[in-house]
Amino acid sequence: MPTLEDGRNAIEQGNLQQARLIFEAVLQETPRSPDAWLGLAEVLTDVEDKRICYENVLKIDKANPAAREGLRSLEPQANPLIAALQEKASVRVDDEEEFTAAETDDKASDRPTMIGSSDDITAAVKAANVAGAEGGPPTYALVAIGLVFSVVAFAVGGGVIYVVLESLAGG
C-alpha cells in the first residue's frame, strides 16, 4: 500500500500524476486523512477539485491552517486597477442616481450607460492592454521620446527667450 511519504516523494521528483494516484489510493484506505487531502489538493490543477479537497480537510479538522490558507489562495485576488475603476464607476453611478432621482422614467433612456460590472471593466482593461500590445511602441520608448522632445523644446524655448530679451535690452 502506498503511503503519504510516497506521495511527497513523487511530488519532489516532479511526477504529479503518480502523486495524485498515490494520494487517491491513501484516501481509499483512510478517507479521513487530512494530510492525504492536502497532498491531493497540492497536485490537482482544477480549482473546484482543490476547493473540495480543502473543504474535506476542514470537515475533518475545522482549525487546519493549511486548508484555510489553501481556500484563501483560491479566492480571486483583487486587481488594484480594476478595484479603482469599480470604485470610480460606483461613485459615478451614485452621483447619477442622485441627479436622476427627480427625473421621470421616460428621460431615463436618454442617459448614457455606465460601466458597472467587473466583467465590463475587466474586458475594457484587457482590450486596452491588447491594443497597446499589438504593434504599439513599448512604454520605455515613448518615455524616452517624450524626454528628448522636452529637452529640445526647453533648449529652443530658452534660446528664443534669450534672443528676445537681448533685443529688448538693446544689445
N, C-alpha and C positions, 0 to 999 in steps of 0.2 A: 504494500500500500504506500502511495506517495505521501510525503509529509510537507508541512509548511516550509521547512528548510529547503526541500527540493524545489518548491515554487520560487523561493527567494533566490536560489542559485540560478534557476532558469532566467529570472529577470536580470541578474547580474551578467549573465552570458549574452543577454540581448535576445533571448528566444521567448518572446512574449506569448506566442501561440502555445508553446509547451507549458509555460507557466499558467496560462489560462486553463488548460486541460488538467493540470495538477491541482489547482485551487478548486476547480469544479469537482474533481474526484474526492478531495478532502471534504468538501461540503456535502457530498452524498453520504459520507460516513458520519460526519458531525455537522449537521446543518446550523447549529447554534454557536459556531466558532467565529467570533468577531475578527480574529486575525485572518482567517480564510476569506471572509467577505471583504476585508480591507485589501488583501492581496489581489483578489479578483477585480475589485474596483480599480486598482492600480494598472492592470493590464488591459482593461476594456477601453474601447475607443468611443462608443456611443454614450452620449451624455445621460440619456434616460436610464441606460443599464447601470451606469456608475451611480446614479441617484438611488436606484433600487438597492444596490449593494450597501450604500451608506445608510439608508433608511433601515435596512435589515440589521445593521450593526447597532443602530440606536434603539431598535426594538429589544435587542439583547442587553445592551449596556447604554442606558439613557445619557450617561455623562461622558461617553467616549469622545475625547478631544479630537482624535484623528478623523472620526466620522463627521463631527461637527465642522471641522475645517474643510473636509472634502466637500460637504454640501455647500459650504460658503463659497468655495472656489468654483462651483458650478453655476453660481448666480452670475448673471450678466454684469460685467463691470461697466460702470458709468463712464462714458467718454466725456471729458470736460467740455469739449467744443459743443457736443450735442446737448449737454445739460445747460450750457449757457444759451444756446439757441432756443431750447424749450422754455427756459425762464423768460427770455425776451418775448417769445411768441405768446406766452401766457399773460404777460403784462399787457401786451397789445390787445389781446382778446378781452381782458378785464376792462381796459380803458374803453374799448369799442362798445362793450356791453353797457357801461355807464352812459355813453353818448347816445346809444340807440334805444335806451330804455323808454324815452319819451316818443320815439318814432312809432309809426303804425307798421303793421306787418307787411303792407304792400310795398313799403320802401326797403324792407329788409333784403329783398332780392337784388337791389342796386348796390349793396355793399360789396367791397372786394372780399374774397375769401382769404382767410389767414392760414398759415401753416400751423397746424395744431397737433398732429400726431408725431410721435417719434419716428414712425416709418417714413413720413413725408420729409422730415428733417434729415434722416439718415440717407434717403435717396438723393436729396439735394446736395448733401456733403459729398457723397460718392460721385455724383455727376460732376461736381466741381473738381474733385480730385482726378477723375478720368480726363476731363477736359484739359487740365493743367499738365497731365502726364503724356498726353498724345501730341507730340510734335512741338510742344512749347519749350522755350529755353529753361534751363534749370534756374532755380531761385538765386543761387550764388552768382550766376552770370548777370541776372537782372540787377542785383545789388551792385556788382562791380561797374556795370554800365552807368547806373544812376550816380555812383560816386564819382566816376570820371567826368560825367556831364556836369555835376555840381561844381567840381574843381575848376573846370574850364569856364563855366558861366561866372563863377566868382572872380576868376582872374580877368576875364574880359570886362565884366561889370566894373571891377576895381580900376582897370585901366581907363575905361571911358570916364568914370567919375574923376580920376586924376587929371585927364586932359581938360575936362570941363572946368574944374577948379583952377587949373593953371591959366586957362584962357580968361577966366573971370578975374583972376588976380593980376592980370596984365603981364604975364610972363611969357 
